[in-house]
Amino acid sequence: MPEDYYELLGVSRDVTENELKRAYRQKAREHHPDANPGDNDAEARFKKISEAYAVLSDPQARASYDRFGHEGLRGGMGGPAFDFDLSDIFESFFGGNPFGGSRSRRSAGPPRGDDHETVVDLDFAEAIFGADRPIEIRALVRCDDCDGSGAAPGTAPTVCGMCEGVGQVRQVRQSFLGQMVTAAPCARCRGMGEEIADPCKSCRGEGRRAEQVSLVVRVPPGVEGGATLRLSGRGSVGPRSGPPGDLYVHLRVEESDVFVRQGDALVAELPVTMLQAALGTTVDFETLDGPTELRVAAGTQPNDTIRLSGLGVPRPNGRGRGDLHVVVRVDIPKKLSKAEAAKLREVAAERGEPVAGGPGAAEPSGSEPHFDGEPHARNRRKRRTRR
């Protein structure tokens, strides 16, 4: 089981930032590899102490650790996974890297390009079965005239004389914690590590220019409205052939007049008459896969469901499809002809079911309703008039 970070540094869980720094500095000096040459246990302890400080000195990581423990740092509880470069901490406190190697120089290079976003509208069937949708975006693409270098044709960039190609300038200063190393992008080359004496006229030294880009978005089967597709490397290219950004495609799905999606299942209604439900029938029903015959069994009740296996939503990774559930809705006629009413009364009489207008049932009188006790208000007015 991993050791508790607070116990490793010998501090309480409500330790302040300054107290944490003092505790780390003391522990780190005690177990530093330079102070314990050849002691592998001391070096391992030193790494754990530095890891503990890296977590507890980061407010977000510390909050996640306090709540979920070590699992919270790995993203195992639904939170973000944290990745710490311990070499940076060593350099900040002691000006060196005890793991070997040197981090005083970093490889320079052009930065990554911008990400882009767009919206694609799909009808219901396209979201279920997938589709290839052509789109256009305005993005920065590599300049063909300079082949992305930013230098005029026939010339090439040179190494920056200020940072010597590193792309950043580092400064060492003394603080109450000891030597502090800070780094900032080189002001002359803007972190590129290269200078251009004769910029390309087409892209003004950027190595890229804006164009209308056409591409096809492949929408996988079974997507839902509100989902976002990430197309890696389809955003703008970085300056001077830097790596491209990504394209994020937000999906909007039109609702269906027939089907409702519930996870990987589809639900639809089938209207039938009361006689069809009572006697049974066969009806044509239009699924997303085409027409099919549905058998409505005799005695079907309202909200009974007919399940059509494998006609629902495709599952991820090609693991088959869900089902289509057809819910029977029984429509009761609001008006009947006299002949229809008579026949239904005969059926009710045979079944011994009392209905309005049937044998033994009182016919509506059609007279004006009144209340027992007090006379109708209009009658009271008439009596007053006679007086």
Secondary structure as GFF3:
##gff-version 3
##sequence-region A 1 387
A	DSSP	alpha_helix	5	9	.	.	.	ID=ss1
A	DSSP	alpha_helix	17	31	.	.	.	ID=ss2
A	DSSP	three_ten_helix	33	35	.	.	.	ID=ss3
A	DSSP	alpha_helix	40	56	.	.	.	ID=ss4
A	DSSP	alpha_helix	59	68	.	.	.	ID=ss5
A	DSSP	alpha_helix	70	73	.	.	.	ID=ss6
A	DSSP	alpha_helix	86	94	.	.	.	ID=ss7
A	DSSP	beta_strand	116	122	.	.	.	ID=ss8
A	DSSP	alpha_helix	124	129	.	.	.	ID=ss9
A	DSSP	beta_strand	131	142	.	.	.	ID=ss10
A	DSSP	beta_strand	158	159	.	.	.	ID=ss11
A	DSSP	beta_strand	168	175	.	.	.	ID=ss12
A	DSSP	beta_strand	178	185	.	.	.	ID=ss13
A	DSSP	beta_strand	194	195	.	.	.	ID=ss14
A	DSSP	beta_strand	208	219	.	.	.	ID=ss15
A	DSSP	beta_strand	228	231	.	.	.	ID=ss16
A	DSSP	beta_strand	247	253	.	.	.	ID=ss17
A	DSSP	beta_strand	260	262	.	.	.	ID=ss18
A	DSSP	beta_strand	265	273	.	.	.	ID=ss19
A	DSSP	alpha_helix	274	279	.	.	.	ID=ss20
A	DSSP	beta_strand	281	287	.	.	.	ID=ss21
A	DSSP	beta_strand	290	296	.	.	.	ID=ss22
A	DSSP	beta_strand	305	308	.	.	.	ID=ss23
A	DSSP	three_ten_helix	316	318	.	.	.	ID=ss24
A	DSSP	beta_strand	324	331	.	.	.	ID=ss25
A	DSSP	alpha_helix	338	350	.	.	.	ID=ss26
A	DSSP	alpha_helix	377	386	.	.	.	ID=ss27
###
